[in-house]
Amino acid sequence: MNLNQVTVPCKDISRAIEFYKQLGLRLIVHTHDYYARFECPDGDNTFSLHQTESKTVGERVWVYFEVANVAEKVTELKEKGIVFETEAEAQPWLWDEARLKDPDGNQLILFHAGENRKSPPWRLFK
């Protein structure tokens, strides 16, 4: 089994498309204002948006995008006007992370984990 894509809800597809293009995703499908799909710049995964009228209650979606250097990416995106909730920080789970929200309040985390993404010291199966 392999993860193909993650789809997140949004109220305004056009606004969300511009935001995710600023992050560096490449728009590959947009036939109407109810759905859009992007290619991630690295790897083979895709990411999509689905327009919704209802407001999500409680916690929203959390999406992790891996980058080679979190601090550099944060600086690059801030220069484009992207606002971050946290700066690049080393986490106790051995990942560097910076957090931001998309226009619909979905939590995005830019991270770099290297070997620790799938093989942290506390991994159950080696």
Phi, psi and omega in degrees: 000142179222141178286123179274303182203165173241136178243131179241150179282150173208157180267330184231099183302314183300315179296317181293321178302312181299319179299310184289331173294322176297327178290340179114004177281150182255120180291125180239341179219128174198084184265340178199171185274035174242348186203141174212146179229144182236154166264141172283146184294336179236147178081196187239013183272157174239165183221135182226163179240140177231123181291137178223145178273328184276150178273133178291136181263140177076209181297143177259190180288145172244125181236130179256126174247121181274134177230159183291321182220108186296313183300316179296317180294320178299314179300314179301314183287326176298323178296338177269001178096005178286134181260132179253146174279325178225154173280174174296125183222142173285131182256157180297339179271015171073028174242148167268134183220151168221141185244145177208168177242147174280175183301342180258007177089004176290137182282125175245139178233119170272131185214162168222128183236339183057223180301330184288350179297314181246346183226061176290163180305335182262014178304139184286319183240131180262000000 
